[in-house]
Amino acid sequence: MTLNIEEEVIVDFEFDYKKIAELTVNGALDEENFPFEAEVSLTLVNNERIHEINKEFREIDRPTDVLSFPLIEYAGAGNFDKIEDSDDNFNPDTGEAMLGDIIISVEKVYEQAECYGHSPMREYAFLITHSMLHLMGYDHMTPEEASVMEQKQKNILDKLGIGR
């Protein structure tokens, strides 16, 4: 697994955010039994930057906590059967499946950790987990989809020992 991390802001977490990102991405891939080596990009930004991206790509004029940009289209959430049908899904240099990009607002990590009464590390891991599920075809547009995602998020974080 290749995890490319880019910091557009000073990241002052009191935990090893690179290690937590790697553990969380791997935890999500393992939980979903993703059958290929994968490549994921993670960019850490401030509220101003994620606001710009949110407005540009989603036409929502406010900052958000995390944005996910999947690069693979799936037959269904967590259905990886057709990935090999397109060479475009794989990095020609490494052979890894290019899942997509995750963008997280570091400011929102702190804001939401305080709001929800848990640690910034837990919030950061949660946002990565949530985004990884999006990168593997899951969504939460209906109550049923939201329920599936919530349970999967809980399972992944519980297995990693990252609770509230």
Contacts in CASP RR format, 6 or more apart in sequence:
PFRMAT RR
TARGET T0000
AUTHOR 0000-0000-0000
METHOD contacts of the structure
MODEL  1
MTLNIEEEVIVDFEFDYKKIAELTVNGALDEENFPFEAEVSLTLVNNERI
HEINKEFREIDRPTDVLSFPLIEYAGAGNFDKIEDSDDNFNPDTGEAMLG
DIIISVEKVYEQAECYGHSPMREYAFLITHSMLHLMGYDHMTPEEASVME
QKQKNILDKLGIGR
1 22 0 8 1.000
1 25 0 8 1.000
1 26 0 8 1.000
1 29 0 8 1.000
1 37 0 8 1.000
1 38 0 8 1.000
1 39 0 8 1.000
1 40 0 8 1.000
1 96 0 8 1.000
2 37 0 8 1.000
2 38 0 8 1.000
2 39 0 8 1.000
2 40 0 8 1.000
2 94 0 8 1.000
2 96 0 8 1.000
3 21 0 8 1.000
3 22 0 8 1.000
3 25 0 8 1.000
3 39 0 8 1.000
3 40 0 8 1.000
3 41 0 8 1.000
3 42 0 8 1.000
4 39 0 8 1.000
4 40 0 8 1.000
4 41 0 8 1.000
4 42 0 8 1.000
5 18 0 8 1.000
5 21 0 8 1.000
5 41 0 8 1.000
5 42 0 8 1.000
5 43 0 8 1.000
5 44 0 8 1.000
6 41 0 8 1.000
6 42 0 8 1.000
6 43 0 8 1.000
6 44 0 8 1.000
7 43 0 8 1.000
7 44 0 8 1.000
8 43 0 8 1.000
8 44 0 8 1.000
8 45 0 8 1.000
8 46 0 8 1.000
8 49 0 8 1.000
9 44 0 8 1.000
9 45 0 8 1.000
9 46 0 8 1.000
9 49 0 8 1.000
9 106 0 8 1.000
11 17 0 8 1.000
11 44 0 8 1.000
11 106 0 8 1.000
13 106 0 8 1.000
13 109 0 8 1.000
13 120 0 8 1.000
13 121 0 8 1.000
13 124 0 8 1.000
14 120 0 8 1.000
15 120 0 8 1.000
15 121 0 8 1.000
15 124 0 8 1.000
17 44 0 8 1.000
17 124 0 8 1.000
20 121 0 8 1.000
20 124 0 8 1.000
20 125 0 8 1.000
20 128 0 8 1.000
21 42 0 8 1.000
21 124 0 8 1.000
21 128 0 8 1.000
23 125 0 8 1.000
23 160 0 8 1.000
24 125 0 8 1.000
24 128 0 8 1.000
24 129 0 8 1.000
24 132 0 8 1.000
24 156 0 8 1.000
24 160 0 8 1.000
24 162 0 8 1.000
25 38 0 8 1.000
25 40 0 8 1.000
25 42 0 8 1.000
25 128 0 8 1.000
25 132 0 8 1.000
27 156 0 8 1.000
27 159 0 8 1.000
27 160 0 8 1.000
28 128 0 8 1.000
28 129 0 8 1.000
28 132 0 8 1.000
28 133 0 8 1.000
28 136 0 8 1.000
28 156 0 8 1.000
29 38 0 8 1.000
29 132 0 8 1.000
31 152 0 8 1.000
31 155 0 8 1.000
31 156 0 8 1.000
31 159 0 8 1.000
32 78 0 8 1.000
32 133 0 8 1.000
32 136 0 8 1.000
32 152 0 8 1.000
34 80 0 8 1.000
34 97 0 8 1.000
34 136 0 8 1.000
35 80 0 8 1.000
35 83 0 8 1.000
36 80 0 8 1.000
36 83 0 8 1.000
36 90 0 8 1.000
36 96 0 8 1.000
36 97 0 8 1.000
37 94 0 8 1.000
37 95 0 8 1.000
37 96 0 8 1.000
37 97 0 8 1.000
38 96 0 8 1.000
38 97 0 8 1.000
38 98 0 8 1.000
38 99 0 8 1.000
39 91 0 8 1.000
39 94 0 8 1.000
39 96 0 8 1.000
39 97 0 8 1.000
39 98 0 8 1.000
39 99 0 8 1.000
39 100 0 8 1.000
40 99 0 8 1.000
40 100 0 8 1.000
40 101 0 8 1.000
40 102 0 8 1.000
40 132 0 8 1.000
40 135 0 8 1.000
41 100 0 8 1.000
41 101 0 8 1.000
41 102 0 8 1.000
42 101 0 8 1.000
42 102 0 8 1.000
42 103 0 8 1.000
42 104 0 8 1.000
42 128 0 8 1.000
43 101 0 8 1.000
43 102 0 8 1.000
43 103 0 8 1.000
43 104 0 8 1.000
44 104 0 8 1.000
44 106 0 8 1.000
45 53 0 8 1.000
45 103 0 8 1.000
45 104 0 8 1.000
45 105 0 8 1.000
45 106 0 8 1.000
46 105 0 8 1.000
46 106 0 8 1.000
46 107 0 8 1.000
47 63 0 8 1.000
47 105 0 8 1.000
47 107 0 8 1.000
47 108 0 8 1.000
48 63 0 8 1.000
49 105 0 8 1.000
50 63 0 8 1.000
50 64 0 8 1.000
50 65 0 8 1.000
50 67 0 8 1.000
50 103 0 8 1.000
50 104 0 8 1.000
50 105 0 8 1.000
50 108 0 8 1.000
51 61 0 8 1.000
51 62 0 8 1.000
51 63 0 8 1.000
51 64 0 8 1.000
53 67 0 8 1.000
53 103 0 8 1.000
54 60 0 8 1.000
54 61 0 8 1.000
54 62 0 8 1.000
54 63 0 8 1.000
54 64 0 8 1.000
54 67 0 8 1.000
55 61 0 8 1.000
57 67 0 8 1.000
57 69 0 8 1.000
58 67 0 8 1.000
63 105 0 8 1.000
63 107 0 8 1.000
63 108 0 8 1.000
64 105 0 8 1.000
64 108 0 8 1.000
65 104 0 8 1.000
65 105 0 8 1.000
65 108 0 8 1.000
65 109 0 8 1.000
65 112 0 8 1.000
65 127 0 8 1.000
66 102 0 8 1.000
66 103 0 8 1.000
66 104 0 8 1.000
66 105 0 8 1.000
66 108 0 8 1.000
66 127 0 8 1.000
66 128 0 8 1.000
66 130 0 8 1.000
66 131 0 8 1.000
67 101 0 8 1.000
67 102 0 8 1.000
67 103 0 8 1.000
67 131 0 8 1.000
68 100 0 8 1.000
68 101 0 8 1.000
68 102 0 8 1.000
68 103 0 8 1.000
68 130 0 8 1.000
68 131 0 8 1.000
68 134 0 8 1.000
68 135 0 8 1.000
69 100 0 8 1.000
69 101 0 8 1.000
69 102 0 8 1.000
69 103 0 8 1.000
70 99 0 8 1.000
70 100 0 8 1.000
70 134 0 8 1.000
70 135 0 8 1.000
70 136 0 8 1.000
70 137 0 8 1.000
71 89 0 8 1.000
71 98 0 8 1.000
71 99 0 8 1.000
71 100 0 8 1.000
71 101 0 8 1.000
71 135 0 8 1.000
72 83 0 8 1.000
72 89 0 8 1.000
72 97 0 8 1.000
72 98 0 8 1.000
72 99 0 8 1.000
72 100 0 8 1.000
72 135 0 8 1.000
72 137 0 8 1.000
74 80 0 8 1.000
74 82 0 8 1.000
74 83 0 8 1.000
74 136 0 8 1.000
74 137 0 8 1.000
75 81 0 8 1.000
75 82 0 8 1.000
76 137 0 8 1.000
77 136 0 8 1.000
77 137 0 8 1.000
77 138 0 8 1.000
77 139 0 8 1.000
77 145 0 8 1.000
77 148 0 8 1.000
78 136 0 8 1.000
78 137 0 8 1.000
78 138 0 8 1.000
80 136 0 8 1.000
83 89 0 8 1.000
83 97 0 8 1.000
89 97 0 8 1.000
89 98 0 8 1.000
90 96 0 8 1.000
90 97 0 8 1.000
90 98 0 8 1.000
91 98 0 8 1.000
99 132 0 8 1.000
99 135 0 8 1.000
99 136 0 8 1.000
100 135 0 8 1.000
102 127 0 8 1.000
102 128 0 8 1.000
102 131 0 8 1.000
102 132 0 8 1.000
102 135 0 8 1.000
104 124 0 8 1.000
104 127 0 8 1.000
104 128 0 8 1.000
104 131 0 8 1.000
109 120 0 8 1.000
109 123 0 8 1.000
109 124 0 8 1.000
109 127 0 8 1.000
110 120 0 8 1.000
110 123 0 8 1.000
112 123 0 8 1.000
113 119 0 8 1.000
113 120 0 8 1.000
113 122 0 8 1.000
113 123 0 8 1.000
116 123 0 8 1.000
116 164 0 8 1.000
117 164 0 8 1.000
118 163 0 8 1.000
118 164 0 8 1.000
121 162 0 8 1.000
122 157 0 8 1.000
122 162 0 8 1.000
122 163 0 8 1.000
122 164 0 8 1.000
125 157 0 8 1.000
125 160 0 8 1.000
125 162 0 8 1.000
126 153 0 8 1.000
126 157 0 8 1.000
126 162 0 8 1.000
129 153 0 8 1.000
129 156 0 8 1.000
129 157 0 8 1.000
130 149 0 8 1.000
130 153 0 8 1.000
133 149 0 8 1.000
133 152 0 8 1.000
133 153 0 8 1.000
138 145 0 8 1.000
138 148 0 8 1.000
138 149 0 8 1.000
138 152 0 8 1.000
139 145 0 8 1.000
139 149 0 8 1.000
140 146 0 8 1.000
140 149 0 8 1.000
140 150 0 8 1.000
157 163 0 8 1.000
END
